[in-house]
Every structure is written in C-alpha cells, then in structure tokens.
Amino acid sequence: TPTTSSKALIIVVATCVAAFLVASVTIVVALTLAYTGPLATSTHD
C-alpha cells in the first residue's frame, strides 16, 4: 500500500539523516579533541 511505502521511505530518510548528523558531530568532536585535547599535547610533545 502507498501508506506503507511512504512510512518506509520516511524511516529510511530519517535514518540516513540521523546517521549523517551523528557522523558530523563525531568528526567535529574528534577534530576538536585533536586540536585542543590531550592528543594535541602529546602530538606537540
């Protein structure tokens, strides 16, 4: 039924968006820690 297809499409899109947001946040946090956190001090040691 069209309703089921629509719900499935919404779920897929929502999952992709959520995964993209999580990946983006993870990258930002990783870069922030790399430049300001313990990793930066150990790298410039």
N, C-alpha and C positions, 0 to 999 in steps of 0.2 A: 504493500500500500504506500501511497505517496507520503503519508504521515510518518511511517516507519523510516522511509528513506531520508526524509528531512531531519528526523531526530538523529539518525546515524551520521548524517553529514555534519550536523551541528556538533555532535560529540567528537568527531574526527578533527574538525576545525578547532574546537576548544582545546583538545589535547595537544594539537600542534602549537597553538598559541602559548599554552601553558609551558610546554617543553622549551619553546623559544625564549620565553621570559626567564625561566629557571636557568637556562644556559647563559643568557646575557648577564644575569645577576652573578652567577658563578664566575664568569670571566672577569667582571668588574671587581668583584671581591678578591679574586686571585691576583689581578694586576695591582690592586691597592695594597694588598699584603706584600707583594713582591717589591713594591717601591717604598713602602713605609714601615713594613713589619720586620720581624726577625730575619726574614730572608734577605732583606736589603742590608742589614748589618753584617750578616755572615758573608754576603757576596762582596761587600766592600772591605772585608777584613784583610 
